[in-house]
Amino acid sequence: MRFVFPVAALFCLAAASAAAAFQTGSEPAAVAVAEVVSEPVEVGDVFELEVVVEHPEGAEAAPVVEESLGDFRILRAAPLETDGDAPGESRFRLRLGAFVLPGDHEIPPVPVGVRAANGELSLIETPPAPVRVVSSLPPDSEAAQGDIHDIRGPFELNVPPRWGTIGLLALGVVVLLAAAWWLWRRRGAREAPLTPLPPPAVEAEAALARLAGAGLLERGDVVGYYERLAGIMKRYAGRRFETPWSERTTREILRDLRLRTAIEHGEALTLLASILGEADLAKFSERAFRPDAAQSRFREAGVFLDRTRPPLTAEADPGDGPERNHSLPPGDSGPPARLSGETTREVGAR
């Protein structure tokens, strides 16, 4: 990087010829001096060097500088314009970096190019400029002769062995308490009482009653009616015969039921296949269904429940009397309400 003014560029090109034309013993065309603006300068600081050139009136002058002056690096060079300057005087400011060790130093001469009014070029130099560079350390460091010491190493903390043991024990207690709390919460979640489901037949009969009172057929929603009817029957068959039913097709459900049910339930499975098959047609085709056909499937659903519900068993009365009571198999809370033929027809008519 070169800090050369536009005028100085011309001086650089003609410096050699100007030096040859200069005659020994003649009066110099101009005189230049350099002076440090403020002293002392701290190590690493930036300071200014002012160059004053006295030349004939009408002449032009500019310093011809490189990247550095000796040990001092040149950061910037600019003309200094002040009010009231004499016609035969030019001033410049050089910003230098004091990247040297403390002590008394000397700034080398600054070359200055001068162009007279007639166009003649000449090259002059300023005398060396003294500068004092001081340390940036605080004043109390002078007692140590200005030596820059390394940073202090890490401080060794001597912890008594008993404190380390106590810390490990406290950590272990915290871990054990956290584990005990987690196990207690998990055990409480497992032991939370679950609401038992009603028997499959009771649940299905209640769902069919709600479907009959929903009024879907009256509003013309045949597809919605069949979707609810098929869902009720799939859930009942799956719970009754312990087969998967959720997210399964009609073919998969009927296949599993034929493997799990007894021979006497063959006709009942035929009714279920008729109900689910017609529901699939209503859902996946544009076939129009009459309300009376939908009500027929509803009655077949009641017949399927009647033919597949678990049989009642007779158990001895635990009392002294000869009375007996009828109860459902274990897990049922009471005798379910049966949908007789007349009841089914009444529900379907609604």
C-alpha positions as CSV (number, residue, x, y, z in Angstrom):
1,M,0.0,0.0,0.0
2,R,1.4,3.4,-0.9
3,F,0.3,6.7,0.6
4,V,1.0,9.1,-2.4
5,F,-0.9,12.2,-3.2
6,P,-2.0,13.0,-6.8
7,V,0.7,15.7,-6.9
8,A,3.2,13.3,-5.3
9,A,2.7,10.8,-8.1
10,L,4.0,13.2,-10.6
11,F,7.0,13.9,-8.4
12,C,7.7,10.1,-8.2
13,L,7.8,9.8,-12.0
14,A,10.2,12.8,-12.3
15,A,12.3,12.2,-9.1
16,A,15.3,10.8,-11.0
17,S,15.4,13.7,-13.5
18,A,14.9,16.3,-10.8
19,A,17.8,14.9,-8.8
20,A,20.1,14.9,-11.8
21,A,19.2,18.5,-12.6
22,F,19.9,19.7,-9.1
23,Q,23.3,21.4,-9.0
24,T,25.6,21.2,-6.0
25,G,26.1,24.4,-4.2
26,S,23.1,26.2,-5.5
27,E,20.4,27.6,-3.3
28,P,17.7,25.0,-2.5
29,A,14.3,25.7,-4.1
30,A,12.5,24.9,-0.9
31,V,13.0,23.9,2.8
32,A,11.0,21.2,4.7
33,V,11.0,20.3,8.4
34,A,9.1,17.6,10.3
35,E,8.0,17.6,14.0
36,V,6.0,15.2,16.2
37,V,2.8,16.9,17.2
38,S,2.6,15.5,20.8
39,E,5.1,13.6,22.9
40,P,5.7,11.2,24.5
41,V,4.1,8.4,22.5
42,E,3.0,5.1,24.2
43,V,4.0,1.8,22.7
44,G,1.3,0.7,20.1
45,D,-0.2,4.2,20.0
46,V,-0.9,6.3,16.8
47,F,0.6,9.7,16.7
48,E,0.9,12.5,14.1
49,L,4.0,13.9,12.4
50,E,3.5,17.4,10.9
51,V,5.6,18.3,7.8
52,V,6.0,22.0,6.9
53,V,7.4,23.0,3.5
54,E,8.6,26.6,2.7
55,H,8.8,27.1,-1.1
56,P,8.6,30.0,-3.5
57,E,5.2,31.5,-4.1
58,G,3.3,29.7,-6.8
59,A,5.1,26.4,-6.3
60,E,3.5,23.1,-5.1
61,A,4.8,20.6,-2.7
62,A,3.8,17.1,-1.4
63,P,5.5,14.4,0.6
64,V,6.6,11.3,-1.3
65,V,6.1,8.5,1.2
66,E,6.1,4.7,1.2
67,E,4.5,2.2,3.6
68,S,6.8,3.1,6.5
69,L,9.5,5.4,7.7
70,G,12.1,3.3,9.3
71,D,10.5,1.4,12.2
72,F,7.4,3.5,12.1
73,R,4.5,2.4,9.9
74,I,2.6,5.1,7.9
75,L,-1.1,4.8,8.3
76,R,-2.3,7.9,6.5
77,A,-1.0,11.1,4.8
78,A,-3.1,14.1,4.2
79,P,-2.6,17.8,3.5
80,L,-3.4,20.2,6.4
81,E,-5.4,23.2,5.4
82,T,-5.4,26.1,7.9
83,D,-6.6,29.7,7.6
84,G,-4.0,32.3,7.2
85,D,-1.3,30.1,5.6
86,A,1.5,32.0,3.8
87,P,1.4,31.7,0.0
88,G,4.8,30.1,0.1
89,E,4.1,27.5,2.7
90,S,2.5,24.0,2.7
91,R,1.6,21.7,5.6
92,F,1.0,18.0,5.8
93,R,0.1,15.5,8.5
94,L,1.3,11.9,8.6
95,R,-0.3,9.4,11.0
96,L,2.3,6.9,12.2
97,G,2.1,3.8,14.3
98,A,4.5,3.5,17.2
99,F,5.0,-0.3,17.0
100,V,8.4,-0.2,18.6
101,L,9.9,-0.8,22.1
102,P,10.1,2.0,24.6
103,G,13.0,4.4,24.3
104,D,14.3,7.5,22.3
105,H,13.9,6.9,18.6
106,E,14.5,8.9,15.4
107,I,12.0,9.2,12.5
108,P,14.0,9.1,9.2
109,P,13.9,12.1,6.8
110,V,10.6,12.5,4.9
111,P,11.1,13.0,1.2
112,V,9.2,16.0,-0.3
113,G,8.7,16.8,-3.9
114,V,8.5,20.4,-5.0
115,R,7.3,21.7,-8.4
116,A,8.1,25.3,-9.2
117,A,5.9,27.7,-11.0
118,N,7.8,27.1,-14.3
119,G,7.3,23.3,-14.0
120,E,10.8,22.5,-12.7
121,L,10.8,19.5,-10.3
122,S,13.0,19.1,-7.3
123,L,13.2,16.6,-4.4
124,I,14.1,17.7,-0.9
125,E,14.1,15.9,2.5
126,T,13.2,16.9,6.1
127,P,15.8,16.5,8.9
128,P,15.3,13.4,11.1
129,A,12.7,14.0,13.8
130,P,13.3,12.7,17.3
131,V,10.4,11.0,19.2
132,R,10.2,9.4,22.6
133,V,8.3,6.2,23.0
134,V,7.3,5.2,26.5
135,S,5.8,2.0,27.9
136,S,2.0,1.5,28.3
137,L,2.4,-0.3,31.6
138,P,1.1,1.4,34.8
139,P,3.6,3.5,36.8
140,D,4.0,0.9,39.6
141,S,5.5,-1.6,37.0
142,E,8.6,0.5,36.9
143,A,9.7,-1.1,40.2
144,A,9.8,-4.4,38.3
145,Q,12.0,-2.6,35.6
146,G,9.1,-2.6,33.1
147,D,9.1,-6.4,32.7
148,I,5.9,-7.8,31.2
149,H,5.0,-11.0,33.1
150,D,2.8,-13.8,32.0
151,I,-0.7,-14.2,33.4
152,R,-0.9,-16.0,36.7
153,G,-1.6,-19.7,36.4
154,P,-4.8,-21.4,37.7
155,F,-5.4,-21.3,41.4
156,E,-5.3,-24.7,43.1
157,L,-8.3,-25.2,45.3
158,N,-7.5,-27.8,48.0
159,V,-10.8,-29.4,49.0
160,P,-10.7,-31.5,52.1
161,P,-11.6,-35.2,51.4
162,R,-14.5,-35.1,53.7
163,W,-16.3,-32.5,51.6
164,G,-16.0,-34.6,48.5
165,T,-17.5,-37.6,50.3
166,I,-20.3,-35.5,51.6
167,G,-21.1,-34.2,48.1
168,L,-21.2,-37.6,46.6
169,L,-23.5,-38.9,49.4
170,A,-25.8,-35.9,48.9
171,L,-25.9,-36.6,45.2
172,G,-26.7,-40.2,45.8
173,V,-29.6,-39.3,48.2
174,V,-31.1,-37.0,45.6
175,V,-30.9,-39.7,42.9
176,L,-32.6,-42.2,45.2
177,L,-35.4,-39.8,46.1
178,A,-36.0,-39.1,42.5
179,A,-36.1,-42.8,41.6
180,A,-38.5,-43.5,44.5
181,W,-40.8,-40.7,43.4
182,W,-40.9,-41.9,39.8
183,L,-41.7,-45.5,40.9
184,W,-44.4,-44.2,43.2
185,R,-46.0,-42.2,40.4
186,R,-45.8,-45.2,38.0
187,R,-47.3,-47.6,40.6
188,G,-50.2,-45.2,41.3
189,A,-50.9,-44.9,37.5
190,R,-51.0,-48.7,37.2
191,E,-53.3,-49.2,40.2
192,A,-55.8,-46.5,39.1
193,P,-59.2,-48.2,39.0
194,L,-60.6,-48.7,35.5
195,T,-64.3,-48.4,34.8
196,P,-65.5,-51.8,33.6
197,L,-67.2,-52.0,30.3
198,P,-70.8,-53.3,30.2
199,P,-71.5,-56.7,28.7
200,P,-71.2,-56.8,24.9
201,A,-75.0,-57.4,24.4
202,V,-76.0,-54.6,26.8
203,E,-73.7,-52.2,25.1
204,A,-74.9,-53.1,21.6
205,E,-78.6,-52.9,22.5
206,A,-78.1,-49.4,24.0
207,A,-76.2,-48.3,20.9
208,L,-79.0,-49.7,18.6
209,A,-81.6,-47.8,20.7
210,R,-79.6,-44.6,20.3
211,L,-79.3,-45.2,16.5
212,A,-83.1,-45.7,16.2
213,G,-83.7,-42.4,17.9
214,A,-81.1,-40.4,15.9
215,G,-83.5,-39.8,13.0
216,L,-80.9,-40.4,10.3
217,L,-83.3,-42.2,8.0
218,E,-85.9,-39.4,8.4
219,R,-83.3,-36.9,7.2
220,G,-82.3,-39.1,4.3
221,D,-78.8,-39.9,5.7
222,V,-78.8,-43.5,4.6
223,V,-75.0,-43.8,4.4
224,G,-74.5,-42.4,7.9
225,Y,-77.2,-44.8,9.2
226,Y,-75.4,-47.8,7.8
227,E,-72.0,-46.7,9.0
228,R,-73.2,-46.5,12.6
229,L,-75.1,-49.8,12.3
230,A,-72.0,-51.6,10.9
231,G,-69.8,-50.1,13.6
232,I,-72.2,-51.3,16.4
233,M,-72.3,-54.9,15.0
234,K,-68.5,-55.1,14.4
235,R,-67.8,-54.0,17.9
236,Y,-70.3,-56.4,19.4
237,A,-69.1,-59.4,17.4
238,G,-65.5,-58.6,18.2
239,R,-66.1,-58.3,22.0
240,R,-68.5,-61.3,22.1
241,F,-66.2,-63.7,20.4
242,E,-62.9,-62.0,21.3
243,T,-61.7,-61.2,17.8
244,P,-60.1,-58.0,16.5
245,W,-62.6,-55.7,14.9
246,S,-61.2,-52.1,14.8
247,E,-59.8,-51.0,11.5
248,R,-60.6,-54.3,9.8
249,T,-62.6,-55.1,6.7
250,T,-65.9,-57.1,6.6
251,R,-64.1,-60.1,5.0
252,E,-61.4,-60.1,7.7
253,I,-64.0,-59.9,10.5
254,L,-66.2,-62.7,9.1
255,R,-63.1,-64.9,8.5
256,D,-62.0,-64.6,12.1
257,L,-65.6,-65.1,13.4
258,R,-66.0,-68.4,11.5
259,L,-62.8,-69.7,13.1
260,R,-63.8,-68.7,16.7
261,T,-67.6,-69.4,16.7
262,A,-69.5,-72.7,17.2
263,I,-71.4,-74.5,14.4
264,E,-74.8,-73.4,15.8
265,H,-73.9,-69.8,15.1
266,G,-73.7,-70.3,11.4
267,E,-77.1,-68.9,10.6
268,A,-76.3,-65.9,12.8
269,L,-73.1,-65.2,10.9
270,T,-75.1,-65.2,7.7
271,L,-77.3,-62.4,9.1
272,L,-74.2,-60.5,10.1
273,A,-72.7,-60.9,6.7
274,S,-75.9,-59.5,5.1
275,I,-75.8,-56.5,7.4
276,L,-72.2,-55.6,6.9
277,G,-72.3,-56.3,3.2
278,E,-75.2,-54.0,2.6
279,A,-73.5,-51.3,4.7
280,D,-70.4,-51.6,2.5
281,L,-72.5,-51.1,-0.6
282,A,-74.2,-48.1,0.9
283,K,-70.8,-46.6,1.7
284,F,-68.8,-47.4,-1.4
285,S,-71.4,-47.3,-4.2
286,E,-74.1,-44.9,-5.5
287,R,-76.9,-47.5,-5.0
288,A,-80.1,-46.0,-3.5
289,F,-81.5,-47.7,-0.4
290,R,-85.0,-47.5,0.8
291,P,-85.8,-46.8,4.4
292,D,-87.7,-50.1,4.7
293,A,-84.6,-52.1,3.6
294,A,-82.6,-50.3,6.3
295,Q,-85.1,-51.1,8.9
296,S,-85.0,-54.8,7.8
297,R,-81.2,-54.8,8.5
298,F,-81.9,-53.2,11.9
299,R,-84.3,-56.1,12.8
300,E,-81.7,-58.6,11.6
301,A,-79.2,-56.9,14.0
302,G,-81.6,-57.6,16.9
303,V,-82.0,-61.2,15.8
304,F,-78.2,-61.6,15.6
305,L,-77.8,-60.4,19.2
306,D,-80.6,-62.8,20.4
307,R,-78.9,-65.8,18.8
308,T,-75.4,-65.0,19.9
309,R,-75.7,-63.7,23.4
310,P,-74.2,-65.8,26.1
311,P,-76.6,-68.3,27.7
312,L,-77.9,-67.8,31.2
313,T,-76.6,-70.2,33.9
314,A,-78.3,-71.3,37.1
315,E,-76.3,-71.1,40.4
316,A,-77.2,-72.3,43.9
317,D,-78.5,-69.7,46.3
318,P,-75.9,-69.1,49.0
319,G,-78.7,-68.7,51.5
320,D,-80.6,-71.4,53.4
321,G,-83.7,-71.3,51.3
322,P,-84.3,-73.4,48.1
323,E,-84.5,-70.2,46.0
324,R,-82.2,-69.9,42.9
325,N,-81.3,-66.9,40.9
326,H,-80.1,-66.6,37.3
327,S,-76.9,-64.8,36.6
328,L,-74.6,-64.1,33.6
329,P,-71.1,-65.6,33.3
330,P,-68.4,-64.0,35.3
331,G,-67.7,-60.4,34.3
332,D,-71.4,-59.4,33.6
333,S,-73.0,-57.1,36.1
334,G,-76.5,-58.2,35.5
335,P,-79.0,-59.7,33.1
336,P,-79.0,-57.6,29.8
337,A,-82.1,-56.2,28.3
338,R,-83.2,-58.4,25.4
339,L,-84.4,-57.1,22.2
340,S,-87.4,-59.3,21.4
341,G,-89.0,-59.4,18.0
342,E,-91.7,-56.9,19.0
343,T,-89.3,-54.6,20.8
344,T,-87.0,-54.6,17.8
345,R,-89.7,-53.8,15.4
346,E,-90.8,-50.9,17.6
347,V,-87.3,-49.5,17.8
348,G,-86.8,-49.9,14.1
349,A,-90.1,-48.1,13.4
350,R,-88.9,-45.1,15.3
